[in-house]
Amino acid sequence: MNIQWRNQVVLLTGATGGIGNSIVHKFVSLNGNVLATGTNLKKLDYLKKSYPSIKTKSCDISQHDNLENFIEEVNSEMTKIDILINNAGITIDNLTIRMKHEEWQKVIDINLTSTFLMSKSAIKKMLKNKSGKIVNITSVVGHTGNLGQVNYTASKSGIIAMSKSLALEYAKKNIYINCI
């Protein structure tokens, strides 16, 4: 299969971490039109200097009330969103009996709820374009569990189940949702 990436607009969250950097590198090598996001401005600047063809934009996905507007801005600036890669996420590890409610909630809010809200907003744009792809980055611990990561594993397991449901809802509309 020969996929043409040159005119494909890729919106990537969490671009400043290790996985994000690798994703940017791969899409740039395929001539993708990348908009990389994150919260660390120094790392975003470094990414822009390393890959002059990409665009960067600060986005704090924990600010849920701003995510729909952010998708609107990106869609206007880039003229479309072909691919959304929900890569941003956090860990706050602790044993269950020591985990504070805030530690649980922050990981769930950033990893799972933000992925849902970004996907929901992007799907609206993709429906208008009659196509799109969403890739949600998850983890093997979403299947296996992990010591001291009850919040993280719950969020990643939720992303897996959510991705399956979204895929069922939108495949007939030429919008394909997967998780890796």
N, C-alpha and C positions, 0 to 999 in steps of 0.2 A: 504494500500500500504506500503510495506516495502522497503525503500530505503537504500542501503548500502553506507555509507559515508567514510568508512575506507580508501579507495584508491582514493577518490575524492579530487582533488586539488582545493582549494578555494582561490581566490585572492580577497582581500577586501580592498577598498580604504576608507580613513577616519576612520580608525580603532581606533583612539585615542579619539574619542568623545563618548558620551553616547550611541547612537545607535550602533556605531561601536563596543564598548565594549560588548554590549549585543549580537551582532552577533557573535563575537569571542567566547564568552562563550557558545553560543548554538552549534556552529559547533565543538568546542572542546568536548562538552558533547556527540556529535554524532560520535566522532572519525574522524572528518574531518581533512584533511591535509591543514592547514591554513597558508597563507602568508598574514600578516597584514601590511598595509602601512599607512603612514601619514607623516606629516612634523615635528611634535614635537618629537624630539629624546628622551627626558626624559620620555614622555608618552609611546613611543614605547618600551623603556627599561623596564618600569614598566609592560607593557603587557607581554613582554617576560619572566620576572620573575614570573608573576602571572600564566602564561600558558607556561611552559617550552617546550611543544610539538610543539608550533607554531614557525614560522619563521617571522622575521620582516625585513622590508626594507623601507628606507626613499624614499618617492616619492612626489614631488611637481607637482601636476596635472596641475598647471597653466603654467608649462613649456611645452607647446604643442609640440615643436620640439623634445622633449626627450621621448615622450610617446610610440612611436612605438619601440624604442630601449629598453625602460623599459619592455614592454611586451616580447620582444625577450629574455632579461635577465631572466625574471621570468620563461618563458617557458623552457629555457635551464636549469636553476637551479632546477626547480621543475619537469622537464621532460614533463609537459603538464599543461594546464589550463582547468579544467572541468567546473568551475563556476567562473564567474566574478560578484562581487557585487560592483556596483558603488554607494558608500555611501557618498563620500566626497562632501562637499559643503559649501558655505558661505552665510551669509546675510550681507547686508549693507543697513539698513533701512533708508528711508527718504521720505518725501512727494514728489510727482512727480515734483512740481514746484521748489523744492529745490534740487532735485537730480542732481548731476553732471553727465556728460557723463561718466566719469571714473568710478563712482559708478555703473552705469547701466552696462557698458561693463565688469567690473571685475566679477560681479555676473554671467552674461551671459557666459563669457568665462570659468569660473571655473565650474559652475554648469551644463551648457548645452553642451558647446563645448568640454570640457574635457570628459564628459560622452560619447559623440559621438566618439571621437578619441580613447578612451580606448576600447569601444565596437568594433569599426571598426578593430582595431589591434587584439583584442582577437578573433573575428569572423574568421579572417584568420587562426589562429591556430586551432580553433575548426572545421573548414572545413576540415583541414588535419586529425584531429582526428575522424571526422565523427559524432561528438556529442558535445554538450555543453549547458550551461545555463547562461543567463545573467539576473541579477536582478538589476533594477535601482530604487534607493530610491527616491521617490518624496514626495509630500505633498498634503494634502487636499486643501490647498490654491491654488494649481494649477487648481482646479475646481471652487473654490469660489471667488478667489481674496482676498486681505487683505489690509487694510489701511496701507500706508507707505511702502508697499513691492511690488511695481509694477515690479521691476527688478527680485525679487525672485519668485514671482508668475508666471511671464513670463517664467523664466527658468524652473520651475517645470512643468508648462503646456506644454512647449516644450518637456520635457523628456517624458511626458505621450504620446504625439502624436508620438514622435520619436520611443518609445518602441513599439507602435502598428505597425508602418511601418516596423521596423526591424523584428518583430515577423512574419509578413506576408511574408517578403522576405526569412526568413531562417527556418521556421518551417518544410518545406519539406526536409531540409538538416539535420534534427534531432538536430537543435539548437533552443532552446526555450528561448524567451525573454519576460520578464514581468516587471512590475513596481508595487511597493507598496508604 
